[in-house]
Amino acid sequence: MKTVIIHSGGLDSTVLLYHLLDLGHAVSAFSIHYGQRHARELDFAQLTCERLGVAHELADLRDLARVLSGSSLTNSEIAVAEGHYTEATMKSTVVPNRNMILLAVAAGHALSRKADAVAYAAHAGDHAIYPDCRPAFAVQLAQALALADWQPLELLRPFIEMDKTAIVRRGVELAVPFAETWSCYKGGEHHCGRCGTCIERREAFYLAGITDPTVYAEDAPETQQLIASQWRL
């Protein structure tokens, strides 16, 4: 199957890239700069594709940030929340309708390449707060994409029933170089270690029983203790 993957350079989409290659897909990668707070993840996306010999296209849509307001990911004046995600702090990272926009652009690119499918790495851990990561959204969008062109286009979301811990375990099976993926919402030379997505990343490795190879700018013992206490039975 000829598949275009939306590749952010993050842990989830990188594992998805390896996963689809392992399944025998003819994969190309598509990244979008939509004016997000930083572009560190896009550098890692390019690095991964170069290593694997996968074609990589980057669409520059940075002006979208101007019209997609209200998120800490597109507005540097809104602080990135730290600690475990709560409903309120997770909502502060929602970019309005982001997945529909990214998938629509990626689908257009996939159709231009005569691809059979477009894939993205939404997972079960995203469902609670991110509306455009819910299975119901994906089902409806898949139906719309099937009607968008004379050429059929399938929407693949193989991680939709998996959590991030399961994705880490799958990445270990595929020998994914996790240290060369990016999750942190703050940017900087290293992962901050304290924002919601860094905590989520650290928890996934902890629960998977896998040593976390990520370098964190703030690797205070109390942060690791907080993660351990959160899951202590």
Backbone as numpy.savetxt, mean C-alpha at the origin, in Angstrom:
# Nx Ny Nz CAx CAy CAz Cx Cy Cz
-1.46 -14.51 -17.22 -2.30 -13.30 -17.22 -1.42 -12.06 -17.22
-1.73 -11.11 -18.08 -1.00 -9.85 -18.15 -1.63 -8.88 -17.15
-0.88 -8.49 -16.13 -1.44 -7.74 -15.01 -0.65 -6.49 -14.71
-1.36 -5.38 -14.51 -0.75 -4.14 -14.04 -1.04 -4.02 -12.56
-0.01 -3.83 -11.75 -0.17 -3.70 -10.31 0.05 -2.26 -9.90
-0.84 -1.75 -9.05 -0.60 -0.44 -8.43 0.46 -0.65 -7.35
1.63 -0.08 -7.57 2.78 -0.34 -6.70 3.21 0.95 -6.02
2.98 1.02 -4.73 3.31 2.23 -3.98 4.74 2.23 -3.46
5.36 1.05 -3.43 6.66 0.93 -2.78 6.54 0.52 -1.32
5.29 0.35 -0.86 5.06 -0.09 0.52 5.17 -1.59 0.67
5.06 -2.04 1.91 5.20 -3.46 2.22 4.14 -4.29 1.49
2.87 -3.87 1.57 1.78 -4.67 1.02 1.89 -4.81 -0.49
2.09 -3.70 -1.20 2.13 -3.77 -2.66 3.39 -4.46 -3.16
4.47 -4.39 -2.37 5.69 -5.10 -2.78 5.50 -6.60 -2.65
4.88 -7.04 -1.55 4.58 -8.47 -1.42 3.63 -8.91 -2.53
2.65 -8.06 -2.86 1.73 -8.39 -3.94 2.46 -8.56 -5.27
3.43 -7.70 -5.54 4.21 -7.82 -6.76 4.93 -9.17 -6.82
5.61 -9.54 -5.74 6.28 -10.84 -5.68 5.27 -11.98 -5.79
4.12 -11.81 -5.14 3.08 -12.85 -5.13 2.58 -13.12 -6.55
2.29 -12.08 -7.30 1.77 -12.26 -8.65 2.82 -12.84 -9.58
4.06 -12.42 -9.40 5.14 -13.02 -10.20 5.26 -14.50 -9.89
5.12 -14.86 -8.61 5.21 -16.26 -8.21 4.08 -17.08 -8.82
2.93 -16.46 -9.03 1.79 -17.15 -9.63 1.89 -17.23 -11.16
2.91 -16.60 -11.71 3.12 -16.69 -13.15 2.53 -15.56 -13.97
2.08 -14.49 -13.31 1.54 -13.36 -14.05 2.65 -12.62 -14.80
2.33 -12.07 -15.95 3.22 -11.15 -16.65 2.92 -9.76 -16.09
3.75 -9.32 -15.15 3.44 -8.15 -14.33 4.20 -6.91 -14.80
3.50 -5.79 -14.82 4.13 -4.48 -14.91 3.60 -3.64 -13.77
4.38 -2.67 -13.34 4.03 -1.88 -12.16 3.68 -0.45 -12.56
2.74 0.13 -11.81 2.26 1.48 -12.08 2.18 2.23 -10.76
2.91 3.33 -10.65 2.89 4.15 -9.45 2.36 5.53 -9.78
1.78 6.19 -8.77 1.20 7.51 -8.98 1.68 8.46 -7.89
2.24 9.58 -8.32 2.55 10.66 -7.39 1.33 11.58 -7.38
0.52 11.48 -6.31 -0.70 12.26 -6.26 -0.58 13.45 -5.31
0.67 13.86 -5.07 0.89 14.99 -4.16 0.95 14.57 -2.71
1.25 13.28 -2.47 1.33 12.80 -1.10 2.45 13.52 -0.33
2.38 13.42 0.96 3.25 14.19 1.87 4.73 14.05 1.51
5.13 12.89 1.08 6.51 12.65 0.65 6.49 11.56 -0.41
7.60 11.42 -1.12 7.67 10.44 -2.21 8.70 9.35 -1.96
9.08 9.16 -0.69 10.07 8.14 -0.36 9.64 6.77 -0.87
8.35 6.46 -0.74 7.86 5.15 -1.14 8.04 4.92 -2.64
7.94 5.97 -3.43 8.07 5.82 -4.87 9.50 5.46 -5.28
10.48 5.94 -4.52 11.87 5.54 -4.76 12.05 4.04 -4.54
11.39 3.52 -3.52 11.48 2.09 -3.23 10.73 1.28 -4.28
9.65 1.82 -4.80 8.93 1.14 -5.88 9.83 0.97 -7.09
10.53 2.04 -7.45 11.45 1.97 -8.59 12.57 0.98 -8.34
13.13 1.00 -7.12 14.21 0.08 -6.76 13.77 -1.37 -6.90
12.59 -1.68 -6.40 12.07 -3.05 -6.47 11.90 -3.49 -7.92
11.34 -2.63 -8.74 11.09 -2.99 -10.13 12.40 -3.18 -10.89
13.38 -2.34 -10.61 14.68 -2.51 -11.26 15.31 -3.84 -10.88
15.20 -4.21 -9.60 15.78 -5.47 -9.14 15.12 -6.67 -9.82
13.81 -6.60 -9.98 13.07 -7.72 -10.52 12.97 -7.70 -12.05
13.42 -6.63 -12.66 13.29 -6.52 -14.10 11.86 -6.32 -14.56
11.08 -5.63 -13.73 9.67 -5.38 -14.02 9.51 -3.97 -14.57
8.78 -3.82 -15.66 8.52 -2.50 -16.22 7.77 -1.64 -15.21
8.17 -0.38 -15.10 7.59 0.50 -14.08 7.26 1.85 -14.70
6.01 2.26 -14.58 5.57 3.57 -15.04 5.16 4.42 -13.84
5.52 5.70 -13.87 5.16 6.63 -12.81 4.36 7.78 -13.41
3.13 7.96 -12.94 2.28 9.06 -13.38 2.39 10.21 -12.39
2.68 11.39 -12.89 2.82 12.57 -12.03 1.50 13.33 -12.00
0.74 13.14 -10.92 -0.56 13.81 -10.74 -0.54 14.64 -9.46
0.57 15.30 -9.20 0.75 15.99 -7.93 -0.29 17.09 -7.67
-0.85 17.64 -8.70 -1.83 18.71 -8.49 -3.10 18.21 -7.81
-3.29 16.88 -7.77 -4.46 16.34 -7.08 -4.49 16.72 -5.61
-3.31 16.87 -5.00 -3.26 17.20 -3.57 -3.99 18.50 -3.28
-3.99 19.41 -4.23 -4.63 20.71 -4.04 -6.14 20.58 -3.91
-6.71 19.58 -4.58 -8.17 19.43 -4.58 -8.65 18.27 -3.70
-7.72 17.51 -3.14 -8.07 16.42 -2.23 -7.64 16.80 -0.82
-8.31 17.75 -0.23 -7.88 18.31 1.04 -8.44 17.51 2.22
-7.93 17.85 3.39 -8.46 17.28 4.63 -7.72 16.07 5.16
-6.67 15.63 4.46 -5.92 14.46 4.90 -4.50 14.84 5.29
-3.98 14.18 6.31 -2.59 14.43 6.71 -1.61 13.92 5.66
-2.09 13.12 4.72 -1.20 12.60 3.68 -1.03 13.57 2.52
-1.93 14.55 2.40 -1.83 15.51 1.32 -1.68 16.95 1.81
-1.75 17.16 3.11 -1.65 18.50 3.68 -0.61 18.48 4.80
0.52 19.13 4.55 1.61 19.12 5.53 1.28 19.90 6.79
0.19 20.68 6.76 -0.20 21.44 7.95 -1.02 20.59 8.93
-1.45 19.41 8.49 -2.18 18.49 9.36 -1.18 17.48 9.92
-1.06 17.39 11.23 -0.07 16.51 11.84 -0.41 15.05 11.59
0.64 14.25 11.38 0.47 12.80 11.26 0.33 12.22 12.66
-0.77 11.53 12.91 -1.03 10.97 14.24 -0.02 9.88 14.59
0.31 9.79 15.87 1.23 8.77 16.35 0.48 7.75 17.19
1.11 6.59 17.38 0.54 5.54 18.21 -0.41 4.65 17.44
-1.08 3.74 18.18 -2.03 2.82 17.56 -3.16 3.59 16.88
-3.58 3.07 15.75 -4.71 3.68 15.06 -5.97 3.61 15.92
-6.70 4.71 15.98 -8.06 4.74 16.48 -8.92 5.19 15.31
-10.22 5.16 15.46 -11.09 5.58 14.37 -10.78 7.01 13.94
-10.60 7.89 14.91 -10.36 9.30 14.60 -9.02 9.51 13.92
-7.95 8.88 14.44 -6.63 9.11 13.86 -6.50 8.44 12.50
-7.15 7.29 12.32 -7.09 6.62 11.03 -7.83 7.45 9.98
-8.95 8.05 10.36 -9.70 8.87 9.42 -8.90 10.08 8.97
-7.99 10.55 9.81 -7.19 11.72 9.44 -6.23 11.41 8.30
-6.02 10.12 8.00 -5.13 9.74 6.91 -5.89 9.38 5.64
-7.21 9.47 5.67 -8.01 9.13 4.49 -7.91 10.24 3.45
-7.44 9.89 2.27 -7.46 10.81 1.12 -8.76 10.56 0.38
-9.63 11.57 0.23 -10.96 11.35 -0.34 -10.94 10.61 -1.68
-11.60 9.45 -1.68 -11.80 8.67 -2.91 -10.49 8.23 -3.57
-9.42 8.13 -2.81 -8.11 7.86 -3.40 -8.08 6.59 -4.23
-8.58 5.48 -3.68 -8.46 4.23 -4.40 -9.24 4.23 -5.72
-10.40 4.87 -5.73 -11.14 4.94 -6.99 -10.36 5.74 -8.04
-9.76 6.84 -7.59 -8.97 7.67 -8.51 -7.76 6.89 -9.03
-7.00 6.29 -8.11 -5.80 5.56 -8.51 -6.13 4.37 -9.39
-7.19 3.65 -9.02 -7.57 2.48 -9.81 -8.10 2.88 -11.18
-8.80 4.00 -11.26 -9.31 4.46 -12.56 -8.16 4.79 -13.50
-7.14 5.50 -12.97 -5.98 5.85 -13.80 -5.19 4.59 -14.16
-5.00 3.71 -13.17 -4.28 2.46 -13.43 -5.02 1.59 -14.44
-6.35 1.59 -14.37 -7.14 0.81 -15.31 -6.98 1.33 -16.73
-6.96 2.66 -16.86 -6.73 3.24 -18.18 -5.38 2.84 -18.73
-4.36 2.86 -17.86 -3.03 2.43 -18.28 -3.03 0.95 -18.66
-3.71 0.13 -17.85 -3.77 -1.31 -18.12 -4.45 -1.58 -19.46
-5.53 -0.86 -19.74 -6.24 -1.05 -21.00 -5.36 -0.64 -22.18
-4.57 0.42 -21.99 -3.68 0.86 -23.07 -2.59 -0.16 -23.35
-2.25 -0.96 -22.33 -1.24 -2.00 -22.49 -1.86 -3.35 -22.90
-3.17 -3.35 -23.12 -3.88 -4.59 -23.46 -3.72 -5.63 -22.35
-3.71 -5.16 -21.10 -3.59 -6.07 -19.96 -4.93 -6.74 -19.68
-4.85 -7.85 -18.97 -6.05 -8.59 -18.60 -6.62 -8.14 -17.26
-5.75 -7.56 -16.42 -6.18 -7.24 -15.06 -5.37 -6.10 -14.48
-5.96 -5.44 -13.49 -5.25 -4.48 -12.66 -5.38 -4.97 -11.22
-4.31 -4.88 -10.44 -4.29 -5.44 -9.09 -3.87 -4.39 -8.07
-4.45 -4.49 -6.86 -4.00 -3.63 -5.77 -4.04 -4.41 -4.47
-3.35 -3.87 -3.44 -3.05 -4.65 -2.24 -3.92 -4.31 -1.04
-5.16 -3.92 -1.25 -6.06 -3.70 -0.11 -6.15 -4.99 0.71
-6.16 -4.84 2.03 -6.21 -6.03 2.89 -7.21 -5.84 4.01
-7.47 -6.92 4.75 -8.53 -6.93 5.75 -8.32 -5.90 6.85
-7.08 -5.56 7.15 -6.81 -4.59 8.18 -7.26 -3.18 7.82
-7.47 -2.94 6.54 -7.90 -1.62 6.08 -9.41 -1.42 6.13
-10.18 -2.50 6.25 -11.62 -2.44 6.01 -12.37 -1.51 6.95
-11.98 -1.49 8.21 -12.80 -0.84 9.23 -13.02 0.65 8.97
-11.96 1.35 8.53 -12.05 2.80 8.40 -11.99 3.25 6.95
-11.13 2.64 6.16 -10.98 3.11 4.78 -12.13 2.59 3.91
-13.08 3.42 3.54 -14.25 2.95 2.78 -13.86 2.31 1.46
-12.81 2.85 0.82 -12.45 2.34 -0.50 -11.52 1.13 -0.44
-11.41 0.53 0.73 -10.70 -0.75 0.86 -11.65 -1.90 1.21
-12.93 -1.58 1.37 -13.90 -2.60 1.76 -14.24 -3.51 0.58
-14.52 -4.77 0.84 -14.88 -5.69 -0.25 -16.04 -5.20 -1.09
-17.05 -4.58 -0.46 -18.21 -4.12 -1.22 -17.81 -3.07 -2.25
-16.89 -2.19 -1.88 -16.40 -1.19 -2.83 -15.71 -1.86 -4.00
-14.85 -2.83 -3.70 -14.09 -3.50 -4.75 -15.01 -4.26 -5.70
-16.05 -4.88 -5.17 -16.99 -5.62 -6.01 -17.67 -4.68 -7.01
-18.13 -3.54 -6.51 -18.81 -2.58 -7.38 -17.86 -1.99 -8.41
-16.64 -1.68 -7.98 -15.67 -1.10 -8.90 -15.27 -2.12 -9.97
-15.13 -3.38 -9.58 -14.80 -4.43 -10.55 -15.86 -4.50 -11.64
-17.11 -4.35 -11.25 -18.20 -4.38 -12.23 -18.11 -3.18 -13.16
-17.76 -2.01 -12.61 -17.64 -0.81 -13.44 -16.48 -0.94 -14.42
-15.36 -1.47 -13.95 -14.19 -1.62 -14.82 -14.46 -2.60 -15.95
-15.28 -3.60 -15.69 -15.63 -4.57 -16.72 -16.45 -3.93 -17.84
-17.07 -2.77 -17.53 -17.90 -2.08 -18.52 -17.20 -0.85 -19.11
-15.97 -0.60 -18.70 -15.30 0.65 -19.05 -14.71 0.64 -20.45
-14.63 -0.53 -21.07 -13.97 -0.61 -22.37 -14.49 -1.84 -23.11
-14.23 -1.92 -24.40 -14.61 -3.11 -25.15 -13.79 -4.31 -24.69
-12.60 -4.03 -24.18 -11.70 -5.08 -23.71 -12.00 -5.39 -22.24
-12.29 -6.64 -21.88 -12.55 -6.98 -20.48 -11.32 -6.70 -19.61
-11.57 -6.19 -18.43 -10.49 -5.92 -17.48 -10.92 -6.40 -16.10
-10.13 -7.27 -15.52 -10.44 -7.84 -14.21 -9.75 -7.05 -13.11
-10.39 -6.92 -11.96 -9.79 -6.28 -10.79 -9.37 -7.36 -9.80
-8.07 -7.42 -9.51 -7.53 -8.44 -8.61 -7.21 -7.82 -7.26
-7.62 -8.49 -6.20 -7.35 -8.04 -4.83 -7.13 -9.27 -3.96
-6.05 -10.01 -4.20 -5.85 -11.31 -3.54 -5.63 -11.23 -2.04
-5.34 -10.03 -1.50 -5.09 -9.91 -0.06 -6.31 -9.41 0.70
-7.46 -9.34 0.05 -8.62 -8.70 0.65 -9.12 -9.40 1.91
-8.82 -10.70 2.06 -9.23 -11.43 3.26 -8.06 -11.67 4.22
-6.90 -11.10 3.94 -5.71 -11.28 4.76 -5.45 -10.02 5.59
-4.83 -10.20 6.76 -4.37 -9.03 7.50 -2.88 -8.82 7.21
-2.32 -7.77 7.78 -0.93 -7.43 7.47 0.05 -8.49 7.99
-0.30 -9.14 9.09 0.55 -10.21 9.60 0.65 -11.35 8.59
-0.47 -11.73 7.99 -0.47 -12.78 6.97 0.32 -12.34 5.74
0.25 -11.06 5.41 1.01 -10.56 4.27 2.51 -10.63 4.55
2.91 -10.31 5.77 4.32 -10.45 6.14 4.77 -11.91 6.00
3.96 -12.82 6.48 4.31 -14.24 6.37 4.44 -14.67 4.91
3.53 -14.18 4.07 3.63 -14.49 2.65 4.91 -13.90 2.06
5.25 -12.70 2.50 6.48 -12.08 2.03 7.72 -12.86 2.41
7.72 -13.45 3.60 8.84 -14.29 4.02 8.97 -15.49 3.10
7.84 -16.11 2.76 7.86 -17.25 1.84 8.47 -16.88 0.49
8.27 -15.63 0.10 8.73 -15.18 -1.22 10.08 -14.48 -1.16
10.70 -14.44 0.03 12.01 -13.79 0.22 11.97 -12.31 -0.16
10.90 -11.63 0.20 10.79 -10.20 -0.06 11.78 -9.44 0.82
12.57 -8.53 0.25 13.49 -7.72 1.06 12.73 -6.58 1.75
12.17 -6.87 2.90 11.30 -5.91 3.58 11.98 -4.59 3.90
13.29 -4.64 4.12 14.01 -3.41 4.46 13.99 -2.41 3.31
13.65 -2.88 2.12 13.61 -2.01 0.95 12.16 -1.72 0.54
11.30 -1.59 1.56 9.93 -1.14 1.36 9.70 0.03 2.32
8.69 0.82 2.03 8.46 2.01 2.85 7.01 2.10 3.29
6.80 2.35 4.59 5.46 2.49 5.15 5.19 3.84 5.79
6.19 4.46 6.37 6.03 5.63 7.23 5.35 6.79 6.52
4.37 7.39 7.19 3.66 8.53 6.64 4.44 9.84 6.78
5.45 9.86 7.64 6.15 11.11 7.89 7.29 11.37 6.90
7.85 10.33 6.32 9.01 10.53 5.47 10.26 10.60 6.32
11.31 11.24 5.83 12.55 11.30 6.57 13.52 10.24 6.08
14.70 10.23 6.68 15.73 9.27 6.25 15.34 7.85 6.63
14.72 7.70 7.80 14.29 6.38 8.28 12.80 6.44 8.67
12.18 5.26 8.81 10.83 5.20 9.36 10.82 5.86 10.73
9.77 6.64 11.03 9.74 7.33 12.33 9.57 6.36 13.48
8.86 5.25 13.24 8.66 4.25 14.29 7.47 4.51 15.19
6.81 5.67 15.03 5.76 6.05 15.97 4.42 6.39 15.32
4.40 6.69 14.05 3.12 7.00 13.41 2.28 5.72 13.29
1.00 5.88 13.00 0.10 4.73 12.98 0.56 3.63 12.04
1.03 4.00 10.86 1.42 2.97 9.90 2.74 2.30 10.28
3.63 3.02 10.98 4.85 2.38 11.50 4.50 1.38 12.59
3.58 1.77 13.49 3.15 0.86 14.54 2.49 -0.37 13.93
1.65 -0.17 12.92 1.01 -1.29 12.23 2.05 -2.23 11.62
3.07 -1.65 11.01 4.14 -2.44 10.40 4.88 -3.25 11.47
5.23 -2.59 12.57 5.96 -3.26 13.65 5.13 -4.39 14.26
3.84 -4.14 14.44 2.95 -5.16 14.99 2.88 -6.38 14.08
2.84 -6.14 12.77 2.73 -7.26 11.82 3.92 -8.19 11.94
5.13 -7.63 12.04 6.31 -8.47 12.21 6.28 -9.18 13.56
5.87 -8.45 14.61 5.82 -9.03 15.95 4.87 -10.22 15.99
3.67 -10.04 15.42 2.67 -11.11 15.45 3.03 -12.27 14.53
3.79 -11.97 13.49 4.22 -13.03 12.58 5.41 -13.81 13.13
6.01 -13.30 14.20 7.19 -13.96 14.77 8.41 -13.80 13.89
8.46 -12.69 13.14 9.54 -12.43 12.19 10.34 -11.22 12.67
11.66 -11.31 12.61 12.49 -10.17 12.97 12.24 -9.02 12.00
11.95 -7.86 12.53 11.67 -6.69 11.72 13.00 -6.07 11.27
13.27 -6.04 9.96 14.55 -5.50 9.48 14.53 -3.99 9.28
13.40 -3.36 9.57 13.25 -1.93 9.32 14.11 -1.11 10.28
14.75 -0.08 9.75 15.48 0.87 10.59 14.52 2.00 10.97
14.33 2.19 12.28 13.44 3.23 12.77 14.24 4.37 13.38
13.80 5.59 13.13 14.49 6.75 13.69 14.35 6.78 15.20
13.19 6.34 15.68 12.95 6.30 17.12 12.59 4.88 17.50
13.55 4.18 18.03 13.35 2.76 18.35 13.37 2.56 19.85
12.66 3.44 20.54 12.65 3.41 22.00 12.06 2.11 22.53
12.63 1.52 23.58 12.12 0.25 24.13 10.65 0.32 24.49
10.18 1.49 24.95 8.78 1.58 25.38 7.82 1.40 24.20
8.27 1.74 23.00 7.41 1.54 21.83 7.21 0.06 21.57
8.28 -0.70 21.62 8.18 -2.15 21.42 7.37 -2.79 22.55
7.54 -2.29 23.77 6.77 -2.81 24.89 5.28 -2.53 24.71
4.97 -1.36 24.14 3.58 -1.01 23.88 2.96 -2.00 22.90
3.70 -2.34 21.87 3.20 -3.30 20.87 3.00 -4.66 21.52
3.96 -5.10 22.31 3.86 -6.40 22.95 2.68 -6.45 23.92
2.50 -5.38 24.69 1.40 -5.37 25.66 0.04 -5.33 24.99
-0.03 -4.75 23.81 -1.29 -4.66 23.08 -1.82 -6.06 22.73
-0.88 -7.02 22.54 -1.28 -8.33 22.07 -1.03 -9.43 23.10
-0.66 -9.05 24.32 -0.41 -10.06 25.35 -1.71 -10.70 25.78
-1.74 -12.01 25.80 -2.96 -12.75 26.21 -3.00 -12.89 27.74
